[in-house]
Amino acid sequence: MTIAFLRLNVSDLRRARSYYCDALGFAFARDAGPRSVRLALGTQEIELVETQGRHYPSGSTAADLWFQHFAIVTTDIAAAHAHLMRHRTVAISHGGPQLLPPAAGAVRAFKFRDPDGHPLELLQFAGATPRWPAQAERLTIGIDHSAISISDTEHSTAFYANLGIDCTARQTNSGPAQERLDGLSGVMVDVIAMARPGTPPPHLELLCYHTPRGRARDGVWDPRDIADTASTLQAGAKEQAEFRDPDGHLIRLVADGARIS
């Protein structure tokens, strides 16, 4: 099971394409439909789809159960942050990029929102980036993971394990740096990495906030809503399927080797 790509709904395709290419270093891959486009960062891809669905609820945070971001790996987070903030970007993190303690990976990270309110993250590892060696000279080089907020760790890990994605690491993050990164107070969050051993990035990351507690989805969400990001997973499925996880995150399942549209 691998994450083939992430689908983001946007209100203005031309504006969104320009932002992801100019601010974040993505490149055009191909048209994916009359109002959609596929963009690539290294070997990872996203799909932007123009819709007229509802936007993110007011005051959305990382603890809310509709939260889903993806983390963009950078070779120089200070330079990437400075470049990013010259575009239409809203910071989530307080005080710029944050250095997390060794127990949390000793990475530098910065969270922000694109023009449609989609949460995103810049990520710089403490050492080399062996998974992206051919692009080491670029400022942004790939997508490391997609993180989703969940309400119940054991329930969600079991759900994704049934899809062939296993827990590979687990830790609890808290403290001032995590609070500044999330733009929240009193943070205590379980971070669970989920992946199929030997598969390339991006992997899945589950975030279970003990404090503060986030909001659940209100009613039924439409796949055309701006706030309803979808993960397309490749697996040993016989037919394509679309369904939601225990907290309402949208999943598209396609067979290994199938052409993904």
C-alpha positions as CSV (number, residue, x, y, z in Angstrom):
1,M,0.0,0.0,0.0
2,T,1.4,3.4,-1.0
3,I,0.1,6.9,-1.2
4,A,0.0,7.5,-5.0
5,F,-1.0,11.2,-4.8
6,L,-3.1,13.6,-2.8
7,R,-6.1,15.5,-4.3
8,L,-6.7,19.0,-3.1
9,N,-9.8,20.9,-4.1
10,V,-9.2,24.6,-4.9
11,S,-11.4,27.5,-5.7
12,D,-9.2,28.9,-8.5
13,L,-7.1,26.4,-10.4
14,R,-4.9,29.0,-12.1
15,R,-4.1,30.7,-8.8
16,A,-3.4,27.4,-7.0
17,R,-1.2,26.1,-9.8
18,S,0.8,29.3,-9.7
19,Y,1.2,29.2,-5.9
20,Y,2.4,25.6,-5.8
21,C,4.8,26.1,-8.7
22,D,6.2,29.5,-7.8
23,A,6.2,29.3,-4.0
24,L,6.9,25.6,-3.4
25,G,8.8,24.4,-6.5
26,F,6.3,22.0,-8.0
27,A,6.3,21.4,-11.8
28,F,3.5,20.7,-14.2
29,A,3.1,17.0,-14.8
30,R,0.0,16.8,-16.9
31,D,-3.6,17.8,-17.2
32,A,-5.9,15.5,-15.3
33,G,-9.3,16.7,-16.5
34,P,-11.1,19.8,-17.7
35,R,-10.6,21.6,-14.4
36,S,-7.8,19.6,-12.8
37,V,-4.0,19.4,-13.1
38,R,-1.3,17.1,-11.8
39,L,1.8,18.7,-10.3
40,A,5.1,16.9,-9.3
41,L,7.7,17.6,-6.7
42,G,10.5,15.1,-7.5
43,T,8.7,11.8,-7.8
44,Q,5.7,12.7,-5.7
45,E,2.6,14.2,-7.1
46,I,-0.5,16.2,-6.1
47,E,-3.7,16.8,-8.0
48,L,-5.4,20.2,-7.9
49,V,-9.2,20.1,-8.8
50,E,-11.2,23.3,-9.2
51,T,-14.5,23.1,-7.3
52,Q,-17.1,25.4,-5.7
53,G,-17.4,23.4,-2.4
54,R,-17.4,24.9,1.1
55,H,-14.2,26.1,2.6
56,Y,-12.5,25.2,5.9
57,P,-14.6,26.0,9.1
58,S,-13.6,29.2,10.8
59,G,-10.7,28.9,13.3
60,S,-9.6,25.5,12.0
61,T,-6.5,24.0,13.7
62,A,-4.3,20.9,13.5
63,A,-6.3,19.3,16.3
64,D,-9.6,19.4,14.3
65,L,-10.5,16.1,12.8
66,W,-10.7,17.4,9.2
67,F,-7.0,18.4,9.4
68,Q,-4.8,16.9,6.7
69,H,-1.5,18.4,5.6
70,F,1.5,17.1,3.6
71,A,5.1,17.9,4.5
72,I,7.4,19.3,1.8
73,V,11.1,18.4,2.3
74,T,13.5,21.3,2.0
75,T,17.3,21.5,2.0
76,D,17.3,25.0,3.5
77,I,14.2,25.8,5.6
78,A,15.3,29.4,6.3
79,A,15.6,30.1,2.6
80,A,12.4,28.2,1.7
81,H,10.5,30.0,4.4
82,A,11.7,33.4,3.2
83,H,10.7,32.6,-0.3
84,L,7.4,31.2,0.7
85,M,6.4,34.3,2.7
86,R,6.8,36.4,-0.4
87,H,3.7,34.7,-1.8
88,R,0.1,34.5,-0.6
89,T,0.8,32.4,2.5
90,V,-0.7,32.4,6.0
91,A,1.5,31.2,8.8
92,I,0.2,28.6,11.3
93,S,3.5,28.3,13.2
94,H,4.5,31.2,15.5
95,G,8.0,32.6,15.2
96,G,9.0,31.0,11.9
97,P,10.6,27.6,11.5
98,Q,10.9,25.6,14.7
99,L,13.6,23.2,15.9
100,L,12.0,20.2,17.5
101,P,13.9,18.4,20.3
102,P,15.8,15.1,19.5
103,A,12.9,13.0,20.9
104,A,10.7,14.5,18.2
105,G,13.2,13.9,15.5
106,A,15.4,17.1,15.8
107,V,13.9,18.4,12.6
108,R,13.1,21.9,11.6
109,A,9.5,22.5,10.6
110,F,7.1,25.3,9.7
111,K,3.4,25.0,9.2
112,F,1.3,27.3,7.0
113,R,-1.8,27.6,4.7
114,D,-2.1,28.1,1.0
115,P,-4.5,30.6,-0.6
116,D,-7.4,28.2,-0.1
117,G,-6.6,27.4,3.5
118,H,-5.0,24.0,2.9
119,P,-2.5,23.3,5.7
120,L,1.0,22.4,4.6
121,E,4.4,22.0,6.2
122,L,8.1,22.7,5.4
123,L,10.4,20.1,6.8
124,Q,14.2,20.0,7.0
125,F,15.8,16.8,8.4
126,A,18.8,17.0,10.8
127,G,21.0,15.1,8.4
128,A,21.2,14.1,4.8
129,T,18.1,13.3,2.6
130,P,19.0,9.9,1.1
131,R,15.5,9.3,-0.3
132,W,15.9,12.3,-2.6
133,P,19.7,12.2,-3.6
134,A,19.2,13.3,-7.2
135,Q,17.6,16.6,-6.1
136,A,19.9,17.6,-3.3
137,E,20.7,20.9,-5.1
138,R,17.0,22.0,-5.1
139,L,15.4,24.1,-2.4
140,T,12.3,21.8,-2.2
141,I,12.8,18.2,-3.1
142,G,9.8,16.0,-2.3
143,I,6.8,15.1,-0.1
144,D,7.8,13.1,3.0
145,H,4.4,12.4,4.5
146,S,0.7,13.3,4.7
147,A,-0.6,13.8,8.3
148,I,-4.2,13.5,9.4
149,S,-5.7,14.2,12.8
150,I,-7.6,11.4,14.4
151,S,-9.7,10.9,17.5
152,D,-8.6,7.4,18.6
153,T,-5.1,6.0,18.1
154,E,-5.9,2.3,18.4
155,H,-9.0,2.5,16.2
156,S,-7.2,4.3,13.4
157,T,-4.0,2.3,13.5
158,A,-6.1,-0.9,13.2
159,F,-8.2,0.6,10.3
160,Y,-5.1,1.5,8.3
161,A,-3.3,-1.8,9.2
162,N,-6.3,-3.6,7.5
163,L,-5.4,-1.6,4.4
164,G,-1.8,-2.9,4.5
165,I,-0.2,0.2,6.2
166,D,1.6,-0.7,9.4
167,C,2.9,1.4,12.3
168,T,6.6,2.0,11.9
169,A,7.2,4.6,14.7
170,R,5.3,6.2,17.5
171,Q,6.0,9.0,19.9
172,T,4.3,11.7,21.9
173,N,5.2,15.3,21.2
174,S,4.7,18.3,23.6
175,G,6.5,21.4,24.8
176,P,7.1,24.9,23.7
177,A,8.6,24.1,20.2
178,Q,5.6,21.9,19.4
179,E,3.2,24.6,20.6
180,R,4.8,27.2,18.4
181,L,4.9,24.8,15.4
182,D,1.1,24.1,15.8
183,G,0.2,27.6,16.8
184,L,-1.6,26.1,19.8
185,S,-1.3,26.1,23.6
186,G,-0.8,23.0,25.8
187,V,-0.1,20.6,23.0
188,M,0.2,16.9,23.7
189,V,-0.1,14.9,20.5
190,D,0.6,11.2,19.6
191,V,2.5,11.0,16.3
192,I,2.2,7.6,14.6
193,A,4.1,6.9,11.4
194,M,2.3,4.4,9.1
195,A,3.9,2.8,6.1
196,R,4.4,-0.4,4.1
197,P,8.1,-1.4,4.6
198,G,10.3,-0.7,1.6
199,T,7.8,1.6,-0.2
200,P,8.9,5.1,-1.3
201,P,7.6,8.3,0.3
202,P,5.2,9.8,1.1
203,H,4.0,7.8,4.1
204,L,1.0,8.4,6.3
205,E,1.2,10.1,9.7
206,L,-1.6,9.9,12.3
207,L,-1.9,12.8,14.8
208,C,-4.0,12.2,17.9
209,Y,-4.2,15.4,20.0
210,H,-4.9,14.7,23.7
211,T,-4.8,18.5,24.3
212,P,-6.2,20.6,22.9
213,R,-9.1,18.4,21.8
214,G,-10.2,19.2,18.3
215,R,-13.7,19.4,16.7
216,A,-15.3,16.5,14.8
217,R,-16.8,17.0,11.4
218,D,-20.3,18.5,11.4
219,G,-22.6,16.3,9.3
220,V,-21.8,14.9,5.9
221,W,-19.0,16.4,3.9
222,D,-19.1,16.5,0.1
223,P,-16.0,15.3,-1.8
224,R,-16.2,18.6,-3.7
225,D,-15.7,20.7,-0.6
226,I,-12.4,22.7,-0.5
227,A,-11.7,21.3,2.9
228,D,-12.1,17.7,1.9
229,T,-8.6,16.5,0.8
230,A,-8.5,13.0,-0.6
231,S,-5.6,10.4,-0.4
232,T,-5.3,8.0,-3.4
233,L,-3.8,4.7,-2.2
234,Q,-2.4,2.0,-4.5
235,A,-3.0,-1.5,-3.1
236,G,-3.8,-5.0,-4.2
237,A,-7.4,-4.0,-4.9
238,K,-9.5,-5.5,-7.7
239,E,-11.6,-2.5,-8.3
240,Q,-11.4,1.2,-7.5
241,A,-13.2,2.3,-4.4
242,E,-13.8,5.5,-2.5
243,F,-14.6,5.6,1.2
244,R,-13.9,7.4,4.5
245,D,-11.8,6.4,7.5
246,P,-13.2,6.5,11.1
247,D,-12.8,10.3,11.3
248,G,-14.1,11.0,7.9
249,H,-10.9,11.4,5.9
250,L,-11.6,10.6,2.2
251,I,-9.7,7.7,0.7
252,R,-9.5,6.5,-2.9
253,L,-8.3,3.0,-3.4
254,V,-6.9,1.8,-6.7
255,A,-5.2,-1.4,-7.8
256,D,-1.4,-1.7,-8.1
257,G,-0.3,-0.9,-11.6
258,A,-3.6,0.7,-12.5
259,R,-3.5,4.0,-14.4
260,I,-4.5,6.6,-11.9
261,S,-6.7,9.4,-13.2
